[in-house]
Amino acid sequence: MQLPNLQSLTTLQSIDRGALAQIQGGMVEQNRAIKSFGRTNSQVTIKLMSLTMTSAGPYRRLRQCVAEIDKRSAALHEAAFTLRKKNAEIRWKERHLVDMSDSLERDLLEIELDELRHQISETQRHAEGALKDIAGLQEAYTQIRDNHGIPENWDEADFNNGELREHVLAAFQLAYRDMMERGSLSRSAQEYLEQFGIHPFTAQVCISDYLLELNQLATEKQQLPEVGHLYQFLDACADRFGENYKQAMSRIGLTTLITEWAQYREHLRT
């Protein structure tokens, strides 16, 4: 990124030509440093916040990777069309500039050309940032899939089979945070638990017992738990209450939860 031509700024009060030249010279380092960004979030933010905030399970994270890649891919398509249009517009204006005799019209057209070139430069920079994001997300996708033993050709049925456990994990995670913050379950946490056949009082007792265990660990053994301790507790809750959804199904009047024939099955299409 370069500073624009500021010769027309004749009324600056504290920035003289020498100071302006110094600022312009400093842009050399800024142009170098800006190559390290060119994106909304860093790879660290994307991988450790965006992917873990969506859920506790691998299929949800894979879906988030795909969604984030799709969003940036759409932006790249838009940028590509924008660049093609602006480059064509530049060629059109340059062709007319040759035959233009009026000096004022030439000046205006040259300003428009400078503006278009600047817009192209900015679009290219942001497009490169989107490509960096896609590269990082593709790598994250592959690592998550491989480290969790998920087949390369996983499909909608695999995703749905993992959804029940993910919701139980998410419900207990929300309930745990409520208990940490307020000592009781919020209405949203209670509703979430009930939707998957888990009695809110039972969940609150389980979490209260876990918090007591943490307090004993900290006071009696002088040990502060690592976050893996919490992960183990949430996994245990998912194992214990993973089948409770059947009670909710019975209450609703459902016989089956998944309409098998309406799912995308990869092995049936290869």
C-alpha positions in Angstrom: 0.0 0.0 0.0 1.3 3.4 -1.0 0.2 6.8 0.3 -1.8 8.7 -2.4 -0.5 11.8 -4.2 -0.9 14.5 -1.6 0.3 17.5 -3.6 -3.2 18.8 -3.6 -3.3 19.1 0.2 -2.0 22.7 0.4 -3.6 23.6 3.7 -2.0 21.1 6.1 -1.2 22.9 9.4 1.5 20.7 11.0 2.8 18.4 8.2 5.2 20.1 5.9 6.9 18.7 2.8 9.8 17.3 4.8 7.5 15.5 7.2 5.4 14.2 4.4 8.5 12.8 2.7 9.4 11.0 5.9 6.0 9.4 6.3 6.1 8.3 2.7 9.5 6.8 3.2 8.2 4.9 6.2 5.7 3.2 4.0 8.4 1.0 2.6 8.5 -1.0 5.9 4.7 -0.9 6.1 4.4 -2.4 2.7 6.7 -5.2 3.7 4.9 -5.8 7.0 1.4 -5.8 5.6 2.2 -8.9 3.7 2.1 -10.8 7.0 -1.6 -9.9 7.3 -4.1 -9.4 4.5 -6.7 -11.4 6.3 -9.4 -10.8 8.9 -8.1 -13.3 11.4 -4.8 -15.0 12.0 -4.4 -18.7 11.5 -4.1 -19.1 15.3 -7.4 -17.3 15.8 -9.1 -19.4 13.1 -7.9 -22.7 14.3 -8.0 -22.3 18.1 -11.1 -20.1 18.3 -13.4 -20.5 15.3 -13.0 -24.2 15.2 -13.3 -25.0 18.9 -16.2 -22.5 19.5 -18.5 -24.4 17.2 -18.6 -27.7 19.1 -16.5 -30.2 20.9 -16.5 -32.8 18.1 -14.5 -33.5 14.9 -17.4 -33.6 12.4 -18.6 -30.2 13.6 -15.1 -28.8 13.1 -14.9 -30.4 9.7 -18.1 -28.8 8.7 -16.8 -25.4 10.0 -13.7 -25.8 7.9 -15.8 -26.5 4.8 -18.0 -23.5 5.6 -15.1 -21.1 6.2 -13.4 -22.3 3.0 -16.7 -21.9 1.0 -17.1 -18.4 2.3 -13.6 -17.4 1.3 -13.9 -19.2 -2.1 -17.0 -17.1 -2.8 -15.1 -13.9 -1.9 -12.3 -15.0 -4.3 -14.8 -15.5 -7.1 -16.1 -12.0 -6.6 -12.6 -10.6 -6.5 -11.7 -12.4 -9.7 -14.7 -10.8 -11.5 -13.9 -7.4 -10.0 -10.3 -7.6 -11.3 -11.4 -8.6 -14.7 -13.9 -5.7 -14.9 -11.4 -3.2 -13.6 -8.6 -4.3 -15.9 -11.0 -4.1 -18.9 -12.0 -0.7 -17.7 -8.4 0.4 -17.5 -7.7 -0.8 -21.1 -10.8 1.1 -22.3 -9.8 4.3 -20.6 -6.2 4.1 -21.7 -7.4 3.6 -25.3 -9.5 6.8 -25.1 -6.7 8.7 -23.3 -4.5 8.5 -26.4 -7.1 10.4 -28.5 -8.1 12.9 -25.9 -7.0 16.5 -26.6 -8.6 18.4 -23.8 -6.1 18.6 -20.9 -8.7 18.8 -18.2 -10.5 15.7 -19.5 -7.1 14.0 -19.7 -6.3 14.9 -16.1 -9.7 13.5 -14.9 -9.3 10.3 -16.9 -5.7 9.8 -15.5 -7.1 10.2 -11.9 -9.7 7.6 -12.7 -7.0 5.3 -14.0 -4.9 5.8 -10.8 -8.0 5.0 -8.7 -8.6 1.8 -10.6 -5.0 0.7 -10.3 -5.1 1.3 -6.5 -8.4 -0.7 -6.2 -6.8 -3.5 -8.2 -3.8 -3.6 -5.8 -6.0 -3.7 -2.8 -8.3 -6.4 -4.2 -5.2 -8.5 -5.0 -3.9 -8.1 -1.5 -7.1 -9.2 0.1 -7.5 -12.1 -2.4 -4.0 -13.3 -1.3 -5.2 -13.1 2.3 -8.2 -15.3 1.5 -5.9 -17.8 -0.2 -3.8 -18.0 2.9 -6.9 -18.6 5.0 -8.0 -21.4 2.6 -4.6 -23.0 2.8 -4.6 -23.0 6.6 -8.2 -24.3 6.8 -7.5 -27.1 4.2 -4.5 -28.2 6.4 -6.7 -28.1 9.5 -9.4 -30.1 7.8 -6.9 -32.8 6.8 -5.4 -33.0 10.3 -8.7 -33.1 12.1 -10.0 -35.8 9.8 -6.8 -38.0 10.0 -6.3 -37.5 13.8 -9.8 -38.7 14.5 -9.7 -41.6 12.1 -12.4 -40.2 9.9 -12.5 -41.7 6.3 -11.7 -39.4 3.4 -15.1 -40.2 1.8 -17.2 -39.4 4.9 -20.7 -38.3 4.1 -23.9 -36.9 5.6 -24.8 -40.2 7.3 -21.4 -40.2 9.1 -22.1 -36.6 10.2 -25.6 -37.3 11.5 -24.4 -40.4 13.4 -22.0 -38.2 15.3 -24.5 -35.4 16.0 -26.2 -37.0 19.1 -22.9 -37.1 21.0 -22.0 -33.6 19.9 -25.3 -32.2 21.2 -24.9 -33.9 24.6 -21.4 -32.6 24.9 -22.5 -29.1 23.9 -25.4 -29.1 26.3 -23.2 -30.2 29.3 -20.6 -27.6 28.2 -23.3 -24.9 28.4 -24.6 -26.2 31.7 -21.1 -26.3 33.1 -20.5 -22.7 32.2 -23.7 -21.7 33.8 -22.8 -23.4 37.0 -19.4 -21.7 36.9 -20.9 -18.3 36.3 -24.1 -18.3 38.3 -24.3 -21.5 40.3 -27.4 -22.7 38.5 -28.6 -23.7 35.0 -29.9 -21.0 32.7 -33.3 -21.6 31.0 -31.5 -22.2 27.6 -29.2 -24.9 29.2 -32.2 -26.6 30.8 -34.1 -26.6 27.5 -31.1 -27.9 25.6 -30.7 -30.8 28.0 -34.4 -31.7 27.9 -34.3 -31.8 24.1 -31.9 -34.7 24.3 -33.7 -36.5 27.1 -31.5 -35.4 30.0 -33.1 -34.2 33.3 -31.7 -30.7 34.1 -31.6 -31.5 37.8 -29.6 -34.7 37.1 -27.2 -32.7 35.0 -26.8 -30.0 37.7 -26.0 -32.7 40.3 -23.4 -34.2 38.0 -21.8 -30.8 37.4 -22.0 -29.9 41.1 -20.2 -33.1 42.0 -17.5 -32.3 39.4 -17.0 -28.8 40.8 -16.6 -30.3 44.3 -14.0 -32.6 42.9 -12.2 -29.7 41.4 -12.3 -27.8 44.7 -10.9 -30.7 46.5 -8.2 -31.1 44.0 -7.2 -27.5 44.4 -7.4 -27.2 48.2 -6.4 -30.6 49.5 -3.9 -31.7 46.8 -2.8 -28.2 45.8 -3.3 -29.1 42.1 -5.0 -26.9 39.5 -6.6 -28.9 36.8 -5.6 -28.7 33.1 -8.3 -28.2 30.6 -8.0 -31.9 29.6 -9.6 -32.6 32.9 -12.7 -30.8 31.7 -12.6 -32.6 28.4 -12.6 -35.9 30.2 -15.6 -34.9 32.3 -17.6 -33.8 29.2 -16.7 -37.0 27.4 -17.9 -39.0 30.4 -21.2 -37.1 30.4 -21.6 -37.9 26.6 -21.0 -41.6 27.3 -23.4 -41.7 30.2 -26.3 -39.8 28.7 -25.7 -40.5 25.0 -28.8 -42.7 24.7 -31.2 -40.5 26.6 -32.4 -38.9 23.4 -34.6 -42.0 22.9 -36.8 -40.8 25.8 -37.2 -37.4 24.1 -38.1 -39.2 20.8 -40.7 -41.3 22.6 -42.2 -38.2 24.2 -42.5 -36.5 20.8 -43.8 -39.6 19.1 -40.9 -40.4 16.9 -40.0 -44.0 15.9 -36.9 -43.2 13.9 -34.7 -40.2 14.1 -32.9 -40.2 10.7 -34.6 -40.6 7.4 -32.0 -42.9 5.9 -33.1 -42.6 2.2 -32.9 -38.8 2.3 -29.2 -38.8 3.3 -26.3 -38.3 1.0 -24.3 -41.5 1.1 -20.9 -41.3 -0.6 -20.4 -45.1 -1.0 -23.6 -45.3 -3.0 -22.4 -42.7 -5.5 -18.8 -43.9 -6.1 
